[in-house]
Amino acid sequence: MSTFLVIDQAFVESCQTMDVVAFHYADPGACGRPGSIRIVTRDRGLYQINYLDMPKDIVLRACPPLDAIIQSTSNRLPLPRGWMRLNMGLGNCLFLTDELRQNISVAGLHPAQIYRQWEDLILKGLERIERQSPLIDEIDKEGLSPEWIESLEENEIFVFGSNIFGYHDGGASEQAMCRFGAVYGKPQGIQGQSYAIITDGVSYSDIMSYVSEFLKYAEMHPEQKFLVTKLGCGTAGYHESQIAPLFTRAVQIPNILLPRDFMKYLL
């Protein structure tokens, strides 16, 4: 177990702005250390502060990303660009940069296991960044959805993002309509050899629901293979790091293949 330096107001006021790359945030009623923020900086500094005992401006100086991240989480909005979240259960969350998330593996770990191991995971991720050896490079390409899909096998389904009206006028949606049986005016669900997920013209919370609906459908049809495109990352305006977490459960569903740009956030 790593040792975190407990910092006070005097310490924070004497410091330059911390280059925070990850922090563990515990709700006031969380199991473990209620009100605790355990911070990891790029130079592998380990610091702990309790926001229940400290003025808000001091807490935000110690952990600059905190305010925007908590506001996004409270309002069920995507996290600020460049940040991701891992649930550790019982009121505990780990927030970390996109770059760091791409360099740690939590596949197969339950939230409680992540809670016990997160410090080591983060430090190993920082080591990997220093070596410039992305974890995604270790994945067999056969386990990923192709970057460009021109044709499908009989059992394959092309999964794409649609606007709320089902106007398949460009990008992957137009490709789905021209090649794989998507129906103009149908924004969601199976159609021919394609499956539409609404990502444009709806809230982020709605997208979560539509993706969940797709995952249930895929589980009910193990005889089919679903090739997911980088949906939501075109005209809908989201970044891969914001859409990828919605497919976390898909990693455990063998007949779903995700694109490389999603998988690098889900390993």
C-alpha positions as protocol buffer text, in pm:
chain_id: "A"
residue {
  index: 1
  type: MET
  ca { x: 0 y: 0 z: 0 }
}
residue {
  index: 2
  type: SER
  ca { x: 139 y: 339 z: -101 }
}
residue {
  index: 3
  type: THR
  ca { x: 183 y: 615 z: 156 }
}
residue {
  index: 4
  type: PHE
  ca { x: -9 y: 936 z: 94 }
}
residue {
  index: 5
  type: LEU
  ca { x: 111 y: 1263 z: 245 }
}
residue {
  index: 6
  type: VAL
  ca { x: -173 y: 1428 z: 436 }
}
residue {
  index: 7
  type: ILE
  ca { x: -164 y: 1793 z: 334 }
}
residue {
  index: 8
  type: ASP
  ca { x: -304 y: 2097 z: 510 }
}
residue {
  index: 9
  type: GLN
  ca { x: -391 y: 2454 z: 410 }
}
residue {
  index: 10
  type: ALA
  ca { x: -38 y: 2583 z: 468 }
}
residue {
  index: 11
  type: PHE
  ca { x: 107 y: 2313 z: 242 }
}
residue {
  index: 12
  type: VAL
  ca { x: -138 y: 2387 z: -40 }
}
residue {
  index: 13
  type: GLU
  ca { x: -83 y: 2763 z: -21 }
}
residue {
  index: 14
  type: SER
  ca { x: 293 y: 2714 z: -48 }
}
residue {
  index: 15
  type: CYS
  ca { x: 270 y: 2487 z: -357 }
}
residue {
  index: 16
  type: GLN
  ca { x: 261 y: 2552 z: -727 }
}
residue {
  index: 17
  type: THR
  ca { x: -50 y: 2419 z: -907 }
}
residue {
  index: 18
  type: MET
  ca { x: -44 y: 2040 z: -887 }
}
residue {
  index: 19
  type: ASP
  ca { x: -36 y: 1844 z: -1214 }
}
residue {
  index: 20
  type: VAL
  ca { x: -309 y: 1600 z: -1111 }
}
residue {
  index: 21
  type: VAL
  ca { x: -347 y: 1290 z: -1328 }
}
residue {
  index: 22
  type: ALA
  ca { x: -577 y: 1087 z: -1100 }
}
residue {
  index: 23
  type: PHE
  ca { x: -768 y: 1120 z: -775 }
}
residue {
  index: 24
  type: HIS
  ca { x: -986 y: 902 z: -556 }
}
residue {
  index: 25
  type: TYR
  ca { x: -1298 y: 1086 z: -442 }
}
residue {
  index: 26
  type: ALA
  ca { x: -1505 y: 958 z: -149 }
}
residue {
  index: 27
  type: ASP
  ca { x: -1859 y: 1087 z: -92 }
}
residue {
  index: 28
  type: PRO
  ca { x: -1937 y: 1223 z: 257 }
}
residue {
  index: 29
  type: GLY
  ca { x: -2110 y: 895 z: 343 }
}
residue {
  index: 30
  type: ALA
  ca { x: -1867 y: 668 z: 159 }
}
residue {
  index: 31
  type: CYS
  ca { x: -1728 y: 348 z: 302 }
}
residue {
  index: 32
  type: GLY
  ca { x: -1359 y: 375 z: 392 }
}
residue {
  index: 33
  type: ARG
  ca { x: -1248 y: 740 z: 411 }
}
residue {
  index: 34
  type: PRO
  ca { x: -1557 y: 968 z: 387 }
}
residue {
  index: 35
  type: GLY
  ca { x: -1474 y: 1310 z: 243 }
}
residue {
  index: 36
  type: SER
  ca { x: -1127 y: 1203 z: 136 }
}
residue {
  index: 37
  type: ILE
  ca { x: -952 y: 1303 z: -185 }
}
residue {
  index: 38
  type: ARG
  ca { x: -637 y: 1103 z: -256 }
}
residue {
  index: 39
  type: ILE
  ca { x: -437 y: 1267 z: -533 }
}
residue {
  index: 40
  type: VAL
  ca { x: -170 y: 1135 z: -769 }
}
residue {
  index: 41
  type: THR
  ca { x: 37 y: 1385 z: -968 }
}
residue {
  index: 42
  type: ARG
  ca { x: 231 y: 1327 z: -1288 }
}
residue {
  index: 43
  type: ASP
  ca { x: 561 y: 1315 z: -1099 }
}
residue {
  index: 44
  type: ARG
  ca { x: 410 y: 1035 z: -883 }
}
residue {
  index: 45
  type: GLY
  ca { x: 342 y: 1253 z: -585 }
}
residue {
  index: 46
  type: LEU
  ca { x: 81 y: 1105 z: -349 }
}
residue {
  index: 47
  type: TYR
  ca { x: -130 y: 1348 z: -144 }
}
residue {
  index: 48
  type: GLN
  ca { x: -441 y: 1328 z: 70 }
}
residue {
  index: 49
  type: ILE
  ca { x: -683 y: 1603 z: 171 }
}
residue {
  index: 50
  type: ASN
  ca { x: -1030 y: 1594 z: 325 }
}
residue {
  index: 51
  type: TYR
  ca { x: -1280 y: 1835 z: 171 }
}
residue {
  index: 52
  type: LEU
  ca { x: -1506 y: 1813 z: 476 }
}
residue {
  index: 53
  type: ASP
  ca { x: -1238 y: 1979 z: 691 }
}
residue {
  index: 54
  type: MET
  ca { x: -1092 y: 2229 z: 445 }
}
residue {
  index: 55
  type: PRO
  ca { x: -1212 y: 2552 z: 276 }
}
residue {
  index: 56
  type: LYS
  ca { x: -1338 y: 2486 z: -77 }
}
residue {
  index: 57
  type: ASP
  ca { x: -1085 y: 2718 z: -244 }
}
residue {
  index: 58
  type: ILE
  ca { x: -799 y: 2529 z: -78 }
}
residue {
  index: 59
  type: VAL
  ca { x: -941 y: 2193 z: -188 }
}
residue {
  index: 60
  type: LEU
  ca { x: -970 y: 2318 z: -548 }
}
residue {
  index: 61
  type: ARG
  ca { x: -612 y: 2446 z: -541 }
}
residue {
  index: 62
  type: ALA
  ca { x: -499 y: 2101 z: -431 }
}
residue {
  index: 63
  type: CYS
  ca { x: -711 y: 1927 z: -696 }
}
residue {
  index: 64
  type: PRO
  ca { x: -793 y: 2171 z: -980 }
}
residue {
  index: 65
  type: PRO
  ca { x: -1006 y: 1929 z: -1193 }
}
residue {
  index: 66
  type: LEU
  ca { x: -1241 y: 1852 z: -901 }
}
residue {
  index: 67
  type: ASP
  ca { x: -1503 y: 2125 z: -941 }
}
residue {
  index: 68
  type: ALA
  ca { x: -1587 y: 2065 z: -1309 }
}
residue {
  index: 69
  type: ILE
  ca { x: -1582 y: 1689 z: -1265 }
}
residue {
  index: 70
  type: ILE
  ca { x: -1817 y: 1682 z: -966 }
}
residue {
  index: 71
  type: GLN
  ca { x: -2058 y: 1922 z: -1138 }
}
residue {
  index: 72
  type: SER
  ca { x: -2067 y: 1697 z: -1446 }
}
residue {
  index: 73
  type: THR
  ca { x: -2122 y: 1385 z: -1236 }
}
residue {
  index: 74
  type: SER
  ca { x: -2399 y: 1545 z: -1028 }
}
residue {
  index: 75
  type: ASN
  ca { x: -2586 y: 1656 z: -1341 }
}
residue {
  index: 76
  type: ARG
  ca { x: -2540 y: 1325 z: -1531 }
}
residue {
  index: 77
  type: LEU
  ca { x: -2336 y: 1496 z: -1799 }
}
residue {
  index: 78
  type: PRO
  ca { x: -2026 y: 1365 z: -1974 }
}
residue {
  index: 79
  type: LEU
  ca { x: -1707 y: 1440 z: -1784 }
}
residue {
  index: 80
  type: PRO
  ca { x: -1489 y: 1730 z: -1898 }
}
residue {
  index: 81
  type: ARG
  ca { x: -1280 y: 1647 z: -2204 }
}
residue {
  index: 82
  type: GLY
  ca { x: -969 y: 1456 z: -2104 }
}
residue {
  index: 83
  type: TRP
  ca { x: -1108 y: 1283 z: -1793 }
}
residue {
  index: 84
  type: MET
  ca { x: -1266 y: 946 z: -1720 }
}
residue {
  index: 85
  type: ARG
  ca { x: -1429 y: 778 z: -1422 }
}
residue {
  index: 86
  type: LEU
  ca { x: -1404 y: 432 z: -1266 }
}
residue {
  index: 87
  type: ASN
  ca { x: -1661 y: 327 z: -1008 }
}
residue {
  index: 88
  type: MET
  ca { x: -1508 y: 167 z: -698 }
}
residue {
  index: 89
  type: GLY
  ca { x: -1833 y: 107 z: -512 }
}
residue {
  index: 90
  type: LEU
  ca { x: -1988 y: 230 z: -184 }
}
residue {
  index: 91
  type: GLY
  ca { x: -1951 y: 601 z: -267 }
}
residue {
  index: 92
  type: ASN
  ca { x: -1593 y: 580 z: -395 }
}
residue {
  index: 93
  type: CYS
  ca { x: -1488 y: 690 z: -745 }
}
residue {
  index: 94
  type: LEU
  ca { x: -1157 y: 711 z: -925 }
}
residue {
  index: 95
  type: PHE
  ca { x: -1113 y: 993 z: -1176 }
}
residue {
  index: 96
  type: LEU
  ca { x: -817 y: 982 z: -1413 }
}
residue {
  index: 97
  type: THR
  ca { x: -692 y: 1139 z: -1734 }
}
residue {
  index: 98
  type: ASP
  ca { x: -766 y: 981 z: -2072 }
}
residue {
  index: 99
  type: GLU
  ca { x: -396 y: 921 z: -2126 }
}
residue {
  index: 100
  type: LEU
  ca { x: -366 y: 732 z: -1799 }
}
residue {
  index: 101
  type: ARG
  ca { x: -684 y: 530 z: -1858 }
}
residue {
  index: 102
  type: GLN
  ca { x: -539 y: 405 z: -2185 }
}
residue {
  index: 103
  type: ASN
  ca { x: -239 y: 270 z: -1997 }
}
residue {
  index: 104
  type: ILE
  ca { x: -401 y: 71 z: -1717 }
}
residue {
  index: 105
  type: SER
  ca { x: -606 y: -247 z: -1731 }
}
residue {
  index: 106
  type: VAL
  ca { x: -912 y: -308 z: -1514 }
}
residue {
  index: 107
  type: ALA
  ca { x: -1069 y: -576 z: -1734 }
}
residue {
  index: 108
  type: GLY
  ca { x: -1232 y: -841 z: -1515 }
}
residue {
  index: 109
  type: LEU
  ca { x: -1191 y: -642 z: -1192 }
}
residue {
  index: 110
  type: HIS
  ca { x: -1492 y: -576 z: -970 }
}
residue {
  index: 111
  type: PRO
  ca { x: -1528 y: -225 z: -819 }
}
residue {
  index: 112
  type: ALA
  ca { x: -1406 y: -352 z: -481 }
}
residue {
  index: 113
  type: GLN
  ca { x: -1093 y: -494 z: -643 }
}
residue {
  index: 114
  type: ILE
  ca { x: -1027 y: -164 z: -820 }
}
residue {
  index: 115
  type: TYR
  ca { x: -1067 y: 9 z: -481 }
}
residue {
  index: 116
  type: ARG
  ca { x: -798 y: -210 z: -329 }
}
residue {
  index: 117
  type: GLN
  ca { x: -558 y: -189 z: -623 }
}
residue {
  index: 118
  type: TRP
  ca { x: -607 y: 156 z: -777 }
}
residue {
  index: 119
  type: GLU
  ca { x: -287 y: 311 z: -642 }
}
residue {
  index: 120
  type: ASP
  ca { x: -67 y: 41 z: -794 }
}
residue {
  index: 121
  type: LEU
  ca { x: -266 y: 53 z: -1118 }
}
residue {
  index: 122
  type: ILE
  ca { x: -208 y: 428 z: -1151 }
}
residue {
  index: 123
  type: LEU
  ca { x: 164 y: 410 z: -1075 }
}
residue {
  index: 124
  type: LYS
  ca { x: 210 y: 127 z: -1326 }
}
residue {
  index: 125
  type: GLY
  ca { x: 18 y: 332 z: -1582 }
}
residue {
  index: 126
  type: LEU
  ca { x: 253 y: 625 z: -1530 }
}
residue {
  index: 127
  type: GLU
  ca { x: 547 y: 392 z: -1584 }
}
residue {
  index: 128
  type: ARG
  ca { x: 393 y: 270 z: -1908 }
}
residue {
  index: 129
  type: ILE
  ca { x: 344 y: 629 z: -2028 }
}
residue {
  index: 130
  type: GLU
  ca { x: 710 y: 698 z: -1958 }
}
residue {
  index: 131
  type: ARG
  ca { x: 804 y: 393 z: -2167 }
}
residue {
  index: 132
  type: GLN
  ca { x: 561 y: 507 z: -2440 }
}
residue {
  index: 133
  type: SER
  ca { x: 413 y: 158 z: -2473 }
}
residue {
  index: 134
  type: PRO
  ca { x: 30 y: 191 z: -2501 }
}
residue {
  index: 135
  type: LEU
  ca { x: -168 y: -103 z: -2364 }
}
residue {
  index: 136
  type: ILE
  ca { x: -393 y: -105 z: -2671 }
}
residue {
  index: 137
  type: ASP
  ca { x: -100 y: -220 z: -2885 }
}
residue {
  index: 138
  type: GLU
  ca { x: -112 y: -555 z: -2707 }
}
residue {
  index: 139
  type: ILE
  ca { x: -462 y: -636 z: -2834 }
}
residue {
  index: 140
  type: ASP
  ca { x: -508 y: -873 z: -3126 }
}
residue {
  index: 141
  type: LYS
  ca { x: -671 y: -680 z: -3411 }
}
residue {
  index: 142
  type: GLU
  ca { x: -910 y: -972 z: -3462 }
}
residue {
  index: 143
  type: GLY
  ca { x: -1076 y: -872 z: -3135 }
}
residue {
  index: 144
  type: LEU
  ca { x: -1151 y: -521 z: -3261 }
}
residue {
  index: 145
  type: SER
  ca { x: -1414 y: -383 z: -3495 }
}
residue {
  index: 146
  type: PRO
  ca { x: -1250 y: -291 z: -3831 }
}
residue {
  index: 147
  type: GLU
  ca { x: -1175 y: 78 z: -3889 }
}
residue {
  index: 148
  type: TRP
  ca { x: -1355 y: 65 z: -4224 }
}
residue {
  index: 149
  type: ILE
  ca { x: -1632 y: -183 z: -4302 }
}
residue {
  index: 150
  type: GLU
  ca { x: -1717 y: -233 z: -4669 }
}
residue {
  index: 151
  type: SER
  ca { x: -1892 y: -569 z: -4649 }
}
residue {
  index: 152
  type: LEU
  ca { x: -2041 y: -803 z: -4391 }
}
residue {
  index: 153
  type: GLU
  ca { x: -2058 y: -1175 z: -4337 }
}
residue {
  index: 154
  type: GLU
  ca { x: -2408 y: -1320 z: -4320 }
}
residue {
  index: 155
  type: ASN
  ca { x: -2416 y: -1312 z: -3939 }
}
residue {
  index: 156
  type: GLU
  ca { x: -2255 y: -968 z: -3893 }
}
residue {
  index: 157
  type: ILE
  ca { x: -2439 y: -650 z: -3793 }
}
residue {
  index: 158
  type: PHE
  ca { x: -2311 y: -295 z: -3857 }
}
residue {
  index: 159
  type: VAL
  ca { x: -2374 y: -80 z: -3546 }
}
residue {
  index: 160
  type: PHE
  ca { x: -2389 y: 294 z: -3610 }
}
residue {
  index: 161
  type: GLY
  ca { x: -2502 y: 622 z: -3456 }
}
residue {
  index: 162
  type: SER
  ca { x: -2818 y: 797 z: -3576 }
}
residue {
  index: 163
  type: ASN
  ca { x: -2981 y: 1132 z: -3518 }
}
residue {
  index: 164
  type: ILE
  ca { x: -3314 y: 1139 z: -3340 }
}
residue {
  index: 165
  type: PHE
  ca { x: -3506 y: 1161 z: -3668 }
}
residue {
  index: 166
  type: GLY
  ca { x: -3333 y: 868 z: -3837 }
}
residue {
  index: 167
  type: TYR
  ca { x: -3210 y: 1090 z: -4119 }
}
residue {
  index: 168
  type: HIS
  ca { x: -2923 y: 875 z: -4244 }
}
residue {
  index: 169
  type: ASP
  ca { x: -2762 y: 1144 z: -4455 }
}
residue {
  index: 170
  type: GLY
  ca { x: -2391 y: 1109 z: -4393 }
}
residue {
  index: 171
  type: GLY
  ca { x: -2100 y: 915 z: -4248 }
}
residue {
  index: 172
  type: ALA
  ca { x: -2165 y: 572 z: -4102 }
}
residue {
  index: 173
  type: SER
  ca { x: -2543 y: 619 z: -4106 }
}
residue {
  index: 174
  type: GLU
  ca { x: -2545 y: 680 z: -4481 }
}
residue {
  index: 175
  type: GLN
  ca { x: -2319 y: 379 z: -4527 }
}
residue {
  index: 176
  type: ALA
  ca { x: -2560 y: 171 z: -4318 }
}
residue {
  index: 177
  type: MET
  ca { x: -2853 y: 276 z: -4536 }
}
residue {
  index: 178
  type: CYS
  ca { x: -2675 y: 232 z: -4870 }
}
residue {
  index: 179
  type: ARG
  ca { x: -2506 y: -101 z: -4791 }
}
residue {
  index: 180
  type: PHE
  ca { x: -2652 y: -271 z: -4487 }
}
residue {
  index: 181
  type: GLY
  ca { x: -3029 y: -219 z: -4488 }
}
residue {
  index: 182
  type: ALA
  ca { x: -3078 y: 78 z: -4255 }
}
residue {
  index: 183
  type: VAL
  ca { x: -3417 y: 241 z: -4300 }
}
residue {
  index: 184
  type: TYR
  ca { x: -3446 y: 616 z: -4352 }
}
residue {
  index: 185
  type: GLY
  ca { x: -3658 y: 764 z: -4073 }
}
residue {
  index: 186
  type: LYS
  ca { x: -3587 y: 477 z: -3829 }
}
residue {
  index: 187
  type: PRO
  ca { x: -3346 y: 612 z: -3563 }
}
residue {
  index: 188
  type: GLN
  ca { x: -3310 y: 314 z: -3326 }
}
residue {
  index: 189
  type: GLY
  ca { x: -3282 y: -61 z: -3336 }
}
residue {
  index: 190
  type: ILE
  ca { x: -3220 y: -345 z: -3579 }
}
residue {
  index: 191
  type: GLN
  ca { x: -3280 y: -283 z: -3949 }
}
residue {
  index: 192
  type: GLY
  ca { x: -3146 y: -518 z: -4213 }
}
residue {
  index: 193
  type: GLN
  ca { x: -2784 y: -598 z: -4129 }
}
residue {
  index: 194
  type: SER
  ca { x: -2746 y: -285 z: -3922 }
}
residue {
  index: 195
  type: TYR
  ca { x: -2836 y: -159 z: -3577 }
}
residue {
  index: 196
  type: ALA
  ca { x: -2894 y: 212 z: -3510 }
}
residue {
  index: 197
  type: ILE
  ca { x: -2823 y: 379 z: -3176 }
}
residue {
  index: 198
  type: ILE
  ca { x: -2951 y: 734 z: -3129 }
}
residue {
  index: 199
  type: THR
  ca { x: -2661 y: 964 z: -3037 }
}
residue {
  index: 200
  type: ASP
  ca { x: -2750 y: 1297 z: -3198 }
}
residue {
  index: 201
  type: GLY
  ca { x: -3028 y: 1528 z: -3078 }
}
residue {
  index: 202
  type: VAL
  ca { x: -3072 y: 1362 z: -2738 }
}
residue {
  index: 203
  type: SER
  ca { x: -2913 y: 1398 z: -2395 }
}
residue {
  index: 204
  type: TYR
  ca { x: -2610 y: 1202 z: -2278 }
}
residue {
  index: 205
  type: SER
  ca { x: -2836 y: 1022 z: -2031 }
}
residue {
  index: 206
  type: ASP
  ca { x: -3060 y: 917 z: -2320 }
}
residue {
  index: 207
  type: ILE
  ca { x: -2761 y: 780 z: -2511 }
}
residue {
  index: 208
  type: MET
  ca { x: -2676 y: 570 z: -2205 }
}
residue {
  index: 209
  type: SER
  ca { x: -3023 y: 417 z: -2222 }
}
residue {
  index: 210
  type: TYR
  ca { x: -3005 y: 351 z: -2597 }
}
residue {
  index: 211
  type: VAL
  ca { x: -2665 y: 182 z: -2564 }
}
residue {
  index: 212
  type: SER
  ca { x: -2798 y: -31 z: -2277 }
}
residue {
  index: 213
  type: GLU
  ca { x: -3088 y: -135 z: -2499 }
}
residue {
  index: 214
  type: PHE
  ca { x: -2840 y: -240 z: -2769 }
}
residue {
  index: 215
  type: LEU
  ca { x: -2630 y: -444 z: -2525 }
}
residue {
  index: 216
  type: LYS
  ca { x: -2937 y: -636 z: -2413 }
}
residue {
  index: 217
  type: TYR
  ca { x: -3029 y: -704 z: -2775 }
}
residue {
  index: 218
  type: ALA
  ca { x: -2678 y: -832 z: -2854 }
}
residue {
  index: 219
  type: GLU
  ca { x: -2685 y: -1065 z: -2553 }
}
residue {
  index: 220
  type: MET
  ca { x: -3016 y: -1209 z: -2674 }
}
residue {
  index: 221
  type: HIS
  ca { x: -2868 y: -1281 z: -3020 }
}
residue {
  index: 222
  type: PRO
  ca { x: -2539 y: -1466 z: -2963 }
}
residue {
  index: 223
  type: GLU
  ca { x: -2557 y: -1608 z: -3315 }
}
residue {
  index: 224
  type: GLN
  ca { x: -2488 y: -1261 z: -3455 }
}
residue {
  index: 225
  type: LYS
  ca { x: -2166 y: -1059 z: -3444 }
}
residue {
  index: 226
  type: PHE
  ca { x: -2202 y: -685 z: -3385 }
}
residue {
  index: 227
  type: LEU
  ca { x: -1937 y: -454 z: -3535 }
}
residue {
  index: 228
  type: VAL
  ca { x: -1957 y: -122 z: -3351 }
}
residue {
  index: 229
  type: THR
  ca { x: -1843 y: 197 z: -3524 }
}
residue {
  index: 230
  type: LYS
  ca { x: -1717 y: 513 z: -3351 }
}
residue {
  index: 231
  type: LEU
  ca { x: -2076 y: 621 z: -3301 }
}
residue {
  index: 232
  type: GLY
  ca { x: -2146 y: 952 z: -3130 }
}
residue {
  index: 233
  type: CYS
  ca { x: -1806 y: 1092 z: -3225 }
}
residue {
  index: 234
  type: GLY
  ca { x: -1905 y: 1263 z: -3550 }
}
residue {
  index: 235
  type: THR
  ca { x: -2191 y: 1511 z: -3584 }
}
residue {
  index: 236
  type: ALA
  ca { x: -2313 y: 1425 z: -3232 }
}
residue {
  index: 237
  type: GLY
  ca { x: -1997 y: 1595 z: -3107 }
}
residue {
  index: 238
  type: TYR
  ca { x: -1876 y: 1360 z: -2834 }
}
residue {
  index: 239
  type: HIS
  ca { x: -1518 y: 1245 z: -2778 }
}
residue {
  index: 240
  type: GLU
  ca { x: -1429 y: 876 z: -2774 }
}
residue {
  index: 241
  type: SER
  ca { x: -1349 y: 901 z: -2403 }
}
residue {
  index: 242
  type: GLN
  ca { x: -1709 y: 1011 z: -2337 }
}
residue {
  index: 243
  type: ILE
  ca { x: -1882 y: 741 z: -2542 }
}
residue {
  index: 244
  type: ALA
  ca { x: -1650 y: 446 z: -2471 }
}
residue {
  index: 245
  type: PRO
  ca { x: -1749 y: 407 z: -2100 }
}
residue {
  index: 246
  type: LEU
  ca { x: -2108 y: 346 z: -2207 }
}
residue {
  index: 247
  type: PHE
  ca { x: -1984 y: 22 z: -2365 }
}
residue {
  index: 248
  type: THR
  ca { x: -1799 y: -104 z: -2057 }
}
residue {
  index: 249
  type: ARG
  ca { x: -2025 y: -409 z: -2027 }
}
residue {
  index: 250
  type: ALA
  ca { x: -1975 y: -488 z: -2396 }
}
residue {
  index: 251
  type: VAL
  ca { x: -1619 y: -603 z: -2320 }
}
residue {
  index: 252
  type: GLN
  ca { x: -1774 y: -907 z: -2149 }
}
residue {
  index: 253
  type: ILE
  ca { x: -2013 y: -981 z: -2439 }
}
residue {
  index: 254
  type: PRO
  ca { x: -1821 y: -1200 z: -2686 }
}
residue {
  index: 255
  type: ASN
  ca { x: -2030 y: -1122 z: -2995 }
}
residue {
  index: 256
  type: ILE
  ca { x: -1967 y: -745 z: -2975 }
}
residue {
  index: 257
  type: LEU
  ca { x: -1652 y: -602 z: -3133 }
}
residue {
  index: 258
  type: LEU
  ca { x: -1561 y: -245 z: -3040 }
}
residue {
  index: 259
  type: PRO
  ca { x: -1340 y: -2 z: -3232 }
}
residue {
  index: 260
  type: ARG
  ca { x: -982 y: 52 z: -3123 }
}
residue {
  index: 261
  type: ASP
  ca { x: -1058 y: 412 z: -3019 }
}
residue {
  index: 262
  type: PHE
  ca { x: -1319 y: 283 z: -2769 }
}
residue {
  index: 263
  type: MET
  ca { x: -1123 y: -18 z: -2645 }
}
residue {
  index: 264
  type: LYS
  ca { x: -823 y: 187 z: -2541 }
}
residue {
  index: 265
  type: TYR
  ca { x: -1044 y: 335 z: -2268 }
}
residue {
  index: 266
  type: LEU
  ca { x: -1193 y: 3 z: -2159 }
}
residue {
  index: 267
  type: LEU
  ca { x: -901 y: -233 z: -2102 }
}
